[in-house]
Amino acid sequence: MECAICGRQASTICIRCRRPICENCLDKTWYLCRECASLKWEIEADYHRRLNYLENVYSVSKEKAKIAQCKNCIILRELLISVLKLLREILDEARKEGFDEVERRARKLELKITNLLLPILIRQGIAFIDRNKGFIR
């Protein structure tokens, strides 16, 4: 049987695309053919880009949370809840795909977001709005 990529003698089959491949065309990290592995590397890079974006959102949110009025903002609260939900989706996918570095970064960021979000949730849960006086704690 010939390698589907280079034409040499095939020694294994890619577990993703099921094509016969030789040892030279096998990616040792994922045990996929070079073409499937390059796709997997790009998917992992995309997750890292998404995490970079979420880390930037965290940094901006952390600065805004230092302002007393912003701690009462429902937009900040909902943003952080959405980020936390997205992080959990990324964690699930990273676990399924075997992206250990993505999973490690996502767990670290999840802890930071949770620690930022909890005081905001507590503050907003305890506070209530009096139409005449504004915010009362």
DAWO-V182522 format. One record per residue. RES is the residue in three letters. PSI is psi in whole degrees, 0 to 359 (999 if undefined). BURIAL is I if it has 9 or more other C-alpha atoms within 8 Angstrom, else O. Layout:
# DAWO-V182522
res=RES psi=PSI burial=BURIAL
res=RES psi=PSI burial=BURIAL
This chain:
# DAWO-V182522
res=MET psi=139 burial=O
res=GLU psi=151 burial=I
res=CYS psi=133 burial=I
res=ALA psi=344 burial=O
res=ILE psi=308 burial=O
res=CYS psi=346 burial=O
res=GLY psi=357 burial=O
res=ARG psi=179 burial=O
res=GLN psi=123 burial=I
res=ALA psi=141 burial=I
res=SER psi=347 burial=I
res=THR psi=179 burial=O
res=ILE psi=136 burial=I
res=CYS psi=129 burial=I
res=ILE psi=349 burial=O
res=ARG psi=305 burial=O
res=CYS psi=352 burial=O
res=ARG psi=23 burial=O
res=ARG psi=147 burial=O
res=PRO psi=136 burial=I
res=ILE psi=157 burial=I
res=CYS psi=175 burial=I
res=GLU psi=326 burial=O
res=ASN psi=332 burial=O
res=CYS psi=4 burial=I
res=LEU psi=127 burial=I
res=ASP psi=120 burial=I
res=LYS psi=339 burial=O
res=THR psi=311 burial=O
res=TRP psi=349 burial=O
res=TYR psi=46 burial=I
res=LEU psi=168 burial=I
res=CYS psi=163 burial=I
res=ARG psi=321 burial=I
res=GLU psi=315 burial=O
res=CYS psi=322 burial=I
res=ALA psi=322 burial=I
res=SER psi=324 burial=O
res=LEU psi=317 burial=O
res=LYS psi=320 burial=O
res=TRP psi=321 burial=O
res=GLU psi=321 burial=O
res=ILE psi=317 burial=O
res=GLU psi=318 burial=I
res=ALA psi=324 burial=O
res=ASP psi=320 burial=O
res=TYR psi=320 burial=I
res=HIS psi=322 burial=I
res=ARG psi=319 burial=O
res=ARG psi=320 burial=O
res=LEU psi=323 burial=I
res=ASN psi=316 burial=O
res=TYR psi=314 burial=O
res=LEU psi=327 burial=I
res=GLU psi=323 burial=I
res=ASN psi=319 burial=O
res=VAL psi=318 burial=O
res=TYR psi=314 burial=I
res=SER psi=315 burial=O
res=VAL psi=317 burial=O
res=SER psi=322 burial=I
res=LYS psi=318 burial=I
res=GLU psi=318 burial=O
res=LYS psi=327 burial=I
res=ALA psi=345 burial=I
res=LYS psi=340 burial=O
res=ILE psi=127 burial=O
res=ALA psi=317 burial=O
res=GLN psi=325 burial=O
res=CYS psi=334 burial=I
res=LYS psi=339 burial=I
res=ASN psi=0 burial=I
res=CYS psi=125 burial=O
res=ILE psi=336 burial=O
res=ILE psi=316 burial=O
res=LEU psi=316 burial=I
res=ARG psi=311 burial=I
res=GLU psi=325 burial=O
res=LEU psi=312 burial=O
res=LEU psi=324 burial=I
res=ILE psi=318 burial=I
res=SER psi=319 burial=O
res=VAL psi=318 burial=I
res=LEU psi=319 burial=I
res=LYS psi=315 burial=O
res=LEU psi=320 burial=O
res=LEU psi=320 burial=I
res=ARG psi=326 burial=I
res=GLU psi=318 burial=O
res=ILE psi=318 burial=I
res=LEU psi=315 burial=I
res=ASP psi=313 burial=O
res=GLU psi=320 burial=O
res=ALA psi=321 burial=I
res=ARG psi=316 burial=I
res=LYS psi=318 burial=O
res=GLU psi=348 burial=O
res=GLY psi=28 burial=O
res=PHE psi=85 burial=I
res=ASP psi=317 burial=O
res=GLU psi=320 burial=O
res=VAL psi=316 burial=I
res=GLU psi=318 burial=I
res=ARG psi=313 burial=O
res=ARG psi=319 burial=I
res=ALA psi=320 burial=I
res=ARG psi=317 burial=I
res=LYS psi=316 burial=O
res=LEU psi=324 burial=I
res=GLU psi=319 burial=I
res=LEU psi=317 burial=O
res=LYS psi=314 burial=O
res=ILE psi=317 burial=I
res=THR psi=316 burial=I
res=ASN psi=331 burial=O
res=LEU psi=323 burial=I
res=LEU psi=321 burial=I
res=LEU psi=311 burial=O
res=PRO psi=327 burial=O
res=ILE psi=316 burial=I
res=LEU psi=318 burial=I
res=ILE psi=314 burial=O
res=ARG psi=316 burial=I
res=GLN psi=333 burial=I
res=GLY psi=328 burial=O
res=ILE psi=325 burial=O
res=ALA psi=155 burial=I
res=PHE psi=163 burial=I
res=ILE psi=125 burial=O
res=ASP psi=121 burial=O
res=ARG psi=331 burial=O
res=ASN psi=322 burial=O
res=LYS psi=352 burial=O
res=GLY psi=215 burial=O
res=PHE psi=131 burial=O
res=ILE psi=137 burial=O
res=ARG psi=999 burial=O
